[in-house]
Amino acid sequence: MQLYVKSPDLHTLNVDGSETVAEVRQQVATLSGVSAHDIAMYCHGRPLEDDDVISLYAEDQSTLDVEVRLLGGIAAVI
């Protein structure tokens, strides 16, 4: 199965469909140079859960949208 990964750059991953989302997330992290913990992945607008098999969400030649989670908020001074 071939997946297109849309982040700031476009990447192509070849997977067999039995990988978990966490394994695919790790491959994406390696390609993009970002920690796997900081990556949010979506397929057809739906967030992907780490424990699920990637074939539950994506078919051959599907596009995965990747976003980097940003830290935010206001620091409280006590």
CNS distance restraints for C-alpha pairs under 8 A (distance, minus, plus):
assign (resid   1 and name CA) (resid  14 and name CA) 5.75 0.50 0.50
assign (resid   1 and name CA) (resid  15 and name CA) 5.21 0.50 0.50
assign (resid   1 and name CA) (resid  16 and name CA) 5.34 0.50 0.50
assign (resid   1 and name CA) (resid  17 and name CA) 6.30 0.50 0.50
assign (resid   1 and name CA) (resid  59 and name CA) 7.25 0.50 0.50
assign (resid   1 and name CA) (resid  60 and name CA) 4.75 0.50 0.50
assign (resid   1 and name CA) (resid  61 and name CA) 6.93 0.50 0.50
assign (resid   2 and name CA) (resid  12 and name CA) 6.83 0.50 0.50
assign (resid   2 and name CA) (resid  13 and name CA) 5.72 0.50 0.50
assign (resid   2 and name CA) (resid  14 and name CA) 4.63 0.50 0.50
assign (resid   2 and name CA) (resid  15 and name CA) 6.26 0.50 0.50
assign (resid   2 and name CA) (resid  60 and name CA) 5.34 0.50 0.50
assign (resid   2 and name CA) (resid  61 and name CA) 5.01 0.50 0.50
assign (resid   2 and name CA) (resid  62 and name CA) 7.40 0.50 0.50
assign (resid   3 and name CA) (resid  12 and name CA) 5.71 0.50 0.50
assign (resid   3 and name CA) (resid  13 and name CA) 5.12 0.50 0.50
assign (resid   3 and name CA) (resid  14 and name CA) 6.38 0.50 0.50
assign (resid   3 and name CA) (resid  15 and name CA) 7.50 0.50 0.50
assign (resid   3 and name CA) (resid  58 and name CA) 7.95 0.50 0.50
assign (resid   3 and name CA) (resid  59 and name CA) 7.99 0.50 0.50
assign (resid   3 and name CA) (resid  60 and name CA) 6.45 0.50 0.50
assign (resid   3 and name CA) (resid  61 and name CA) 4.94 0.50 0.50
assign (resid   3 and name CA) (resid  62 and name CA) 5.28 0.50 0.50
assign (resid   3 and name CA) (resid  63 and name CA) 5.89 0.50 0.50
assign (resid   3 and name CA) (resid  64 and name CA) 7.06 0.50 0.50
assign (resid   4 and name CA) (resid  10 and name CA) 6.93 0.50 0.50
assign (resid   4 and name CA) (resid  11 and name CA) 5.82 0.50 0.50
assign (resid   4 and name CA) (resid  12 and name CA) 4.64 0.50 0.50
assign (resid   4 and name CA) (resid  13 and name CA) 6.35 0.50 0.50
assign (resid   4 and name CA) (resid  61 and name CA) 6.45 0.50 0.50
assign (resid   4 and name CA) (resid  62 and name CA) 6.17 0.50 0.50
assign (resid   4 and name CA) (resid  63 and name CA) 4.58 0.50 0.50
assign (resid   4 and name CA) (resid  64 and name CA) 6.06 0.50 0.50
assign (resid   5 and name CA) (resid  10 and name CA) 5.67 0.50 0.50
assign (resid   5 and name CA) (resid  11 and name CA) 4.99 0.50 0.50
assign (resid   5 and name CA) (resid  12 and name CA) 6.00 0.50 0.50
assign (resid   5 and name CA) (resid  13 and name CA) 7.29 0.50 0.50
assign (resid   5 and name CA) (resid  28 and name CA) 7.69 0.50 0.50
assign (resid   5 and name CA) (resid  63 and name CA) 5.77 0.50 0.50
assign (resid   5 and name CA) (resid  64 and name CA) 4.83 0.50 0.50
assign (resid   5 and name CA) (resid  65 and name CA) 6.14 0.50 0.50
assign (resid   5 and name CA) (resid  66 and name CA) 6.90 0.50 0.50
assign (resid   6 and name CA) (resid  10 and name CA) 4.90 0.50 0.50
assign (resid   6 and name CA) (resid  11 and name CA) 6.72 0.50 0.50
assign (resid   6 and name CA) (resid  63 and name CA) 6.74 0.50 0.50
assign (resid   6 and name CA) (resid  64 and name CA) 5.97 0.50 0.50
assign (resid   6 and name CA) (resid  65 and name CA) 4.94 0.50 0.50
assign (resid   6 and name CA) (resid  66 and name CA) 5.94 0.50 0.50
assign (resid   7 and name CA) (resid  65 and name CA) 6.34 0.50 0.50
assign (resid   7 and name CA) (resid  66 and name CA) 5.02 0.50 0.50
assign (resid   7 and name CA) (resid  67 and name CA) 6.56 0.50 0.50
assign (resid  11 and name CA) (resid  31 and name CA) 7.87 0.50 0.50
assign (resid  15 and name CA) (resid  19 and name CA) 7.23 0.50 0.50
assign (resid  17 and name CA) (resid  53 and name CA) 7.18 0.50 0.50
assign (resid  17 and name CA) (resid  54 and name CA) 5.89 0.50 0.50
assign (resid  17 and name CA) (resid  55 and name CA) 4.96 0.50 0.50
assign (resid  18 and name CA) (resid  53 and name CA) 5.89 0.50 0.50
assign (resid  18 and name CA) (resid  54 and name CA) 6.72 0.50 0.50
assign (resid  18 and name CA) (resid  55 and name CA) 6.70 0.50 0.50
assign (resid  19 and name CA) (resid  23 and name CA) 6.09 0.50 0.50
assign (resid  19 and name CA) (resid  24 and name CA) 6.80 0.50 0.50
assign (resid  19 and name CA) (resid  53 and name CA) 5.64 0.50 0.50
assign (resid  19 and name CA) (resid  54 and name CA) 5.99 0.50 0.50
assign (resid  19 and name CA) (resid  55 and name CA) 7.98 0.50 0.50
assign (resid  20 and name CA) (resid  24 and name CA) 6.54 0.50 0.50
assign (resid  20 and name CA) (resid  50 and name CA) 6.50 0.50 0.50
assign (resid  20 and name CA) (resid  51 and name CA) 6.03 0.50 0.50
assign (resid  20 and name CA) (resid  52 and name CA) 5.49 0.50 0.50
assign (resid  20 and name CA) (resid  53 and name CA) 4.19 0.50 0.50
assign (resid  20 and name CA) (resid  54 and name CA) 5.47 0.50 0.50
assign (resid  21 and name CA) (resid  25 and name CA) 5.93 0.50 0.50
assign (resid  21 and name CA) (resid  48 and name CA) 6.77 0.50 0.50
assign (resid  21 and name CA) (resid  49 and name CA) 6.47 0.50 0.50
assign (resid  21 and name CA) (resid  50 and name CA) 4.68 0.50 0.50
assign (resid  21 and name CA) (resid  51 and name CA) 6.42 0.50 0.50
assign (resid  21 and name CA) (resid  52 and name CA) 5.92 0.50 0.50
assign (resid  21 and name CA) (resid  53 and name CA) 5.87 0.50 0.50
assign (resid  21 and name CA) (resid  54 and name CA) 5.21 0.50 0.50
assign (resid  22 and name CA) (resid  26 and name CA) 6.22 0.50 0.50
assign (resid  22 and name CA) (resid  49 and name CA) 7.87 0.50 0.50
assign (resid  22 and name CA) (resid  50 and name CA) 4.51 0.50 0.50
assign (resid  22 and name CA) (resid  51 and name CA) 6.69 0.50 0.50
assign (resid  23 and name CA) (resid  27 and name CA) 6.46 0.50 0.50
assign (resid  24 and name CA) (resid  28 and name CA) 6.26 0.50 0.50
assign (resid  24 and name CA) (resid  54 and name CA) 7.68 0.50 0.50
assign (resid  25 and name CA) (resid  29 and name CA) 6.12 0.50 0.50
assign (resid  25 and name CA) (resid  36 and name CA) 6.01 0.50 0.50
assign (resid  25 and name CA) (resid  39 and name CA) 7.34 0.50 0.50
assign (resid  25 and name CA) (resid  41 and name CA) 7.54 0.50 0.50
assign (resid  26 and name CA) (resid  30 and name CA) 6.24 0.50 0.50
assign (resid  26 and name CA) (resid  36 and name CA) 5.48 0.50 0.50
assign (resid  27 and name CA) (resid  31 and name CA) 6.37 0.50 0.50
assign (resid  28 and name CA) (resid  32 and name CA) 6.08 0.50 0.50
assign (resid  28 and name CA) (resid  36 and name CA) 7.63 0.50 0.50
assign (resid  29 and name CA) (resid  33 and name CA) 5.59 0.50 0.50
assign (resid  29 and name CA) (resid  34 and name CA) 5.08 0.50 0.50
assign (resid  29 and name CA) (resid  35 and name CA) 5.67 0.50 0.50
assign (resid  29 and name CA) (resid  36 and name CA) 5.04 0.50 0.50
assign (resid  29 and name CA) (resid  39 and name CA) 7.40 0.50 0.50
assign (resid  30 and name CA) (resid  34 and name CA) 7.09 0.50 0.50
assign (resid  34 and name CA) (resid  38 and name CA) 6.91 0.50 0.50
assign (resid  34 and name CA) (resid  39 and name CA) 7.36 0.50 0.50
assign (resid  34 and name CA) (resid  68 and name CA) 7.95 0.50 0.50
assign (resid  35 and name CA) (resid  39 and name CA) 6.91 0.50 0.50
assign (resid  38 and name CA) (resid  68 and name CA) 5.61 0.50 0.50
assign (resid  38 and name CA) (resid  69 and name CA) 5.16 0.50 0.50
assign (resid  38 and name CA) (resid  70 and name CA) 7.71 0.50 0.50
assign (resid  39 and name CA) (resid  66 and name CA) 6.64 0.50 0.50
assign (resid  39 and name CA) (resid  67 and name CA) 5.83 0.50 0.50
assign (resid  39 and name CA) (resid  68 and name CA) 4.74 0.50 0.50
assign (resid  39 and name CA) (resid  69 and name CA) 5.92 0.50 0.50
assign (resid  40 and name CA) (resid  47 and name CA) 7.47 0.50 0.50
assign (resid  40 and name CA) (resid  48 and name CA) 7.89 0.50 0.50
assign (resid  40 and name CA) (resid  66 and name CA) 5.79 0.50 0.50
assign (resid  40 and name CA) (resid  67 and name CA) 5.16 0.50 0.50
assign (resid  40 and name CA) (resid  68 and name CA) 6.09 0.50 0.50
assign (resid  40 and name CA) (resid  69 and name CA) 6.42 0.50 0.50
assign (resid  41 and name CA) (resid  47 and name CA) 5.99 0.50 0.50
assign (resid  41 and name CA) (resid  48 and name CA) 5.79 0.50 0.50
assign (resid  41 and name CA) (resid  64 and name CA) 6.56 0.50 0.50
assign (resid  41 and name CA) (resid  65 and name CA) 5.68 0.50 0.50
assign (resid  41 and name CA) (resid  66 and name CA) 4.67 0.50 0.50
assign (resid  41 and name CA) (resid  67 and name CA) 6.46 0.50 0.50
assign (resid  42 and name CA) (resid  46 and name CA) 5.14 0.50 0.50
assign (resid  42 and name CA) (resid  47 and name CA) 4.42 0.50 0.50
assign (resid  42 and name CA) (resid  48 and name CA) 5.57 0.50 0.50
assign (resid  42 and name CA) (resid  64 and name CA) 5.69 0.50 0.50
assign (resid  42 and name CA) (resid  65 and name CA) 5.04 0.50 0.50
assign (resid  42 and name CA) (resid  66 and name CA) 6.49 0.50 0.50
assign (resid  43 and name CA) (resid  47 and name CA) 6.67 0.50 0.50
assign (resid  43 and name CA) (resid  48 and name CA) 7.04 0.50 0.50
assign (resid  43 and name CA) (resid  57 and name CA) 6.49 0.50 0.50
assign (resid  43 and name CA) (resid  58 and name CA) 6.75 0.50 0.50
assign (resid  43 and name CA) (resid  62 and name CA) 7.75 0.50 0.50
assign (resid  43 and name CA) (resid  63 and name CA) 6.55 0.50 0.50
assign (resid  43 and name CA) (resid  64 and name CA) 4.94 0.50 0.50
assign (resid  43 and name CA) (resid  65 and name CA) 6.22 0.50 0.50
assign (resid  44 and name CA) (resid  63 and name CA) 7.83 0.50 0.50
assign (resid  44 and name CA) (resid  64 and name CA) 7.71 0.50 0.50
assign (resid  48 and name CA) (resid  52 and name CA) 7.75 0.50 0.50
assign (resid  48 and name CA) (resid  57 and name CA) 7.48 0.50 0.50
assign (resid  52 and name CA) (resid  56 and name CA) 7.14 0.50 0.50
assign (resid  53 and name CA) (resid  57 and name CA) 7.86 0.50 0.50
assign (resid  54 and name CA) (resid  58 and name CA) 6.14 0.50 0.50
assign (resid  55 and name CA) (resid  59 and name CA) 6.28 0.50 0.50
assign (resid  58 and name CA) (resid  62 and name CA) 5.67 0.50 0.50
assign (resid  58 and name CA) (resid  63 and name CA) 7.84 0.50 0.50
